[in-house]
Amino acid sequence: MSIVQDIRSAFSRRDNALMQLILLNVLVFAVLIVLRTVLTVSSASGYFLPVMRQFELSSALPELLRHPWTLLTYAFTHKGFFHILFNLLNLYWFGQLLREYLGDRRLVSLYVLGALAGAAIFLLSFNLIPAFQPGVGTPMIGASAAVTAIIVAAATLLPDYTFSLILIGPVKIKWIAAVLVLISLAGVNGGNAGGEIAHLGGALVGFLFIKQLQAGRDLGRPVQAVGNFFTKLFARRPAMRVSSTRRPEPVTATASSGGKKPAVAGQPLQDEIDNILDKISRSGYESLSKEEKQKLFRASQQ
């Protein structure tokens, strides 16, 4: 199977959102590297800057009005190898947690919302805060704001989940998120003030996303609605088929276990939820397995 076929296969799967986000970042990075090399070899390196303006987010509002799509494309664009490496490693580690508990659609929604929040804070800061106004026109690229949203969201959802860090050992992810936020706050005074401010916007969205989700409100629904619109717009219509006009006989489903059938596919049975709640009352929430926590979370969204 060729590389192109592998890429098409990865994007055709509906349960592969995390790898699709990572792959999209890698593809943009690779295309820009190849393009820059070709332009440099052909003595046309000056054309690379106009190309980058199509991806990077400028803090100058007139430039943004000419390139409004950069509100999102900047979050998939990197220049340095270590820049993209650390972003994608964090996206993979923390994205795996959120994908396991919240699913693919909410992971993508949070990535997009984190990127948009980072862009909004970046633009507002450079255009409204006097201390940053001399830097108006400074561009921003990188997935850091979106990744920070995912890190803080994972720490909000599972604060006591532990990662084993090299040279440090086991650390709860709530402390990892707290350190990253503090580093961003300290960096506002440095040379990458715009990027650090964007991180803080992503962190705020990550926290609010989980808190609102736990309260029964999904902030990612608008993003999912837009995604569904474009999916239907570009989806191929199935070929017409001739079928029998005979109406199927109604079928009544019965459960052999005697438990109630779930009203929605994928939702846990009421008996399972009752057993999980009994376990919480006996041993506490932390005694639940990952599967039991997932079932309880899905049941809360009914």
Number of C-alpha atoms within 10 A of each C-alpha: 5 7 8 9 10 11 14 11 10 16 17 11 10 10 14 15 20 20 16 18 19 17 17 15 21 18 14 16 18 15 11 18 15 11 15 20 15 14 15 14 10 9 10 12 14 11 13 16 10 9 13 16 17 16 24 25 30 26 24 17 17 11 14 18 11 11 16 16 14 24 22 22 19 24 27 25 26 25 14 11 9 10 13 20 13 13 20 21 13 16 25 18 14 21 26 19 21 22 20 13 20 17 18 18 19 21 24 23 20 25 27 22 26 32 30 23 25 32 31 17 19 26 24 13 20 23 19 10 11 10 10 15 14 11 15 15 18 13 18 23 22 23 26 27 32 32 30 31 32 34 28 29 30 26 26 19 21 16 16 14 14 16 14 11 9 7 6 7 9 12 14 15 22 20 14 16 22 15 12 17 20 11 14 21 16 12 16 16 11 11 9 12 20 25 22 24 24 28 31 27 24 35 29 18 28 29 19 17 27 22 16 12 17 14 11 12 13 16 18 19 13 12 17 14 11 10 15 11 12 10 11 10 10 8 9 8 8 6 6 6 6 6 6 7 6 6 6 7 6 6 6 5 7 10 8 7 6 8 12 14 15 12 10 9 7 10 17 20 16 14 13 15 15 12 12 20 17 12 15 14 10 10 11 11 14 10 13 16 11 12 11 19 16 17 19 19 17 15 16 13 13 9
